[in-house]
Amino acid sequence: MLRSVMAAGLVLASTAALADHRTDCLDNKDHDLRIKGCSAIIQHNPKDVVAYHNRGDAYGLKGDFDHAIEDYTKAIEINPNYAPAYNGRGRAYTSKGDYVHAVADVTRPSELTPKVRPWPAVVKAAPPKAKTATQADMPAAAKLPATEKASMPAKAPAAEKPPSKAGEKASAAAKATVVEKPSDDSWPPWAQSKLAN
C-alpha cells in the first residue's frame, strides 16, 4: 500500500515538474530559464521538435547563434517539414552574416506550405422567385415621397428578349433582370472623357 502511494506521488510530482518545464520552455521571458526548461523536455523526449525550436529561439535571443543553429538543425532533422525551424535557422544565419544559407532557409518554408487549389469557376443561377402583387414587391421609387423620387436616377426599361430555346424559365429570368443606366453627370470626370471617345 505504501509503495503504491509513493509511486502515485512520484508520478504526480514528475508530471508537475514536466508541466513546469513545458511552461518555462514555451512561455518564459527569461532566456536562461527557457533554455533550462526546453533542455529538461528534450532530456525526457529527445524527439520533441517544438522544444528544440524554442530552445533555438532562446539561444538566438541571447546572441548565441551557433547553439541556435544547432537546435534548429536538430529540429529539422527530426521533422523536415517543420517550417518554423527553417525560419529560425535563417534568422540565426542572417545574424551571423551568412546570407547564402539564410536565403536558402528562409525560402524553404514557402515550398513546404500546401498549395491551395482554386475553387472551380462554376456559377449556378438561383431559380427565379414567384412574384405576387403586394406592396413589398413595388419598386423602391414608388414607396418614396415625391421629393425623394425626383433625386433618384432614372432606370432604363428592360430590353425584351425573344424566347430562347430553354423555355419559359429563361424568358422569365430575362424579364426579371433590370439594368440601371446611370445619368451622364454621375460618372467621374476621367470616365466621362473615356466615354466621349
C-alpha positions in Angstrom: 0.0 0.0 0.0 2.8 2.4 0.9 4.6 1.6 -2.3 1.5 2.4 -4.4 1.1 5.7 -2.6 4.7 6.6 -3.1 4.6 5.6 -6.8 1.5 7.7 -7.4 3.1 10.6 -5.6 6.3 10.2 -7.7 4.2 10.2 -10.9 2.3 13.3 -9.9 5.5 15.1 -8.9 7.2 14.2 -12.2 4.2 15.3 -14.1 4.0 18.6 -12.3 7.7 19.1 -12.9 7.3 18.3 -16.6 4.4 20.8 -16.8 6.6 23.4 -15.2 9.4 22.7 -17.7 6.9 22.9 -20.6 5.6 26.3 -19.3 9.2 27.5 -18.9 10.1 26.3 -22.4 7.0 27.8 -24.2 6.2 30.9 -22.3 9.0 32.2 -20.2 10.6 35.6 -21.0 13.9 34.7 -19.2 16.1 33.1 -21.8 18.2 31.1 -19.4 15.1 29.6 -17.7 13.6 28.9 -21.1 16.8 27.1 -22.2 16.7 25.1 -19.0 13.0 24.2 -19.4 13.5 23.1 -23.0 16.6 21.1 -22.1 14.6 19.2 -19.5 11.9 18.4 -22.0 14.5 17.3 -24.6 16.1 15.1 -22.0 12.7 13.5 -21.3 11.7 13.3 -25.0 14.6 13.7 -27.5 12.2 13.9 -30.5 10.3 17.0 -29.3 10.7 19.3 -32.3 9.0 22.3 -30.6 11.4 22.1 -27.6 14.4 22.2 -29.9 12.8 25.1 -31.8 12.0 27.1 -28.7 15.5 26.4 -27.2 17.0 27.6 -30.5 14.9 30.8 -30.2 16.1 31.4 -26.7 19.8 30.9 -27.8 19.2 33.3 -30.7 17.7 35.9 -28.4 20.7 35.6 -26.1 23.1 36.1 -29.0 24.4 32.5 -29.1 23.7 31.9 -32.8 25.9 28.7 -33.1 23.8 26.9 -30.4 20.7 28.3 -32.0 21.6 26.9 -35.4 22.4 23.5 -33.9 19.0 23.3 -32.2 17.2 24.4 -35.4 19.1 21.9 -37.4 18.2 19.1 -34.9 14.5 20.1 -35.2 14.7 20.0 -39.0 16.4 16.5 -38.8 13.5 15.3 -36.6 10.8 16.8 -38.8 12.0 18.2 -42.2 8.5 19.7 -42.8 8.6 21.9 -39.7 8.7 25.4 -41.3 9.3 27.5 -38.1 12.7 25.8 -37.7 13.8 26.9 -41.2 12.7 30.4 -40.4 14.6 30.5 -37.1 17.7 29.0 -38.6 17.5 31.6 -41.4 17.3 34.4 -38.8 20.3 32.9 -37.0 22.3 32.7 -40.2 21.3 36.3 -41.0 22.6 37.4 -37.6 25.9 35.7 -38.2 26.2 37.4 -41.7 25.8 34.1 -43.6 23.3 35.3 -46.1 23.7 32.4 -48.6 22.4 29.9 -46.0 19.9 32.4 -44.7 18.2 32.9 -48.0 18.1 29.1 -48.6 16.4 28.5 -45.2 14.0 31.5 -45.3 12.7 30.5 -48.8 12.3 26.8 -47.8 9.0 27.2 -45.7 7.2 28.6 -48.7 7.9 25.4 -50.5 6.6 23.4 -47.6 3.2 25.2 -47.3 0.4 23.3 -49.0 -0.7 24.7 -52.4 -4.2 26.0 -52.2 -6.2 24.8 -55.2 -8.6 27.4 -56.6 -12.3 26.8 -56.4 -13.9 25.7 -59.7 -15.3 28.6 -61.7 -18.8 27.2 -61.9 -21.6 29.6 -61.1 -25.1 28.3 -60.7 -28.0 30.6 -61.1 -30.6 30.7 -58.4 -34.1 29.8 -59.5 -36.4 32.8 -60.0 -38.8 33.6 -57.2 -42.5 33.7 -57.8 -43.9 37.3 -57.7 -47.1 38.5 -56.1 -48.7 41.9 -56.5 -48.1 43.3 -53.0 -46.7 46.5 -51.5 -43.5 44.6 -50.7 -42.8 43.9 -54.3 -43.3 47.5 -55.5 -40.2 49.3 -56.8 -38.4 51.4 -54.2 -39.1 54.6 -56.1 -42.9 54.0 -55.8 -42.7 53.8 -52.0 -40.7 57.1 -51.6 -42.2 60.6 -51.2 -42.3 62.8 -54.3 -39.3 64.9 -53.2 -37.1 61.8 -53.0 -38.3 60.4 -56.3 -37.0 63.4 -58.2 -33.5 62.9 -56.9 -33.3 59.2 -57.9 -31.6 58.3 -61.2 -33.9 57.1 -64.0 -34.0 53.5 -64.9 -33.8 52.2 -68.4 -36.6 49.9 -69.4 -35.6 46.2 -69.5 -34.9 45.1 -73.0 -37.3 42.4 -74.3 -35.5 39.3 -75.5 -37.1 36.8 -77.8 -38.0 33.5 -76.2 -35.0 31.2 -76.1 -34.8 27.5 -76.6 -34.6 26.9 -72.9 -38.2 27.7 -72.5 -40.2 29.9 -70.2 -37.8 29.8 -67.3 -35.1 31.6 -69.3 -37.6 34.2 -70.6 -38.9 34.8 -67.0 -35.3 35.3 -65.8 -34.5 37.7 -68.6 -37.6 39.8 -67.8 -36.8 39.9 -64.1 -33.4 41.5 -64.9 -33.4 45.3 -64.8 -30.4 47.2 -65.9 -29.9 50.6 -64.4 -28.5 53.3 -66.7 -26.6 56.0 -64.6 -27.1 59.5 -65.6 -24.3 61.2 -67.5 -23.4 63.6 -64.7 -22.9 60.7 -62.2 -19.8 59.5 -63.9 -16.4 60.8 -62.6 -14.6 63.2 -65.0 -12.0 60.8 -66.0 -14.7 58.2 -67.0 -16.7 60.9 -68.9 -13.7 61.7 -71.1 -13.2 57.9 -71.8 -16.9 57.5 -72.7 -16.8 60.5 -75.0 -14.1 58.8 -77.1 
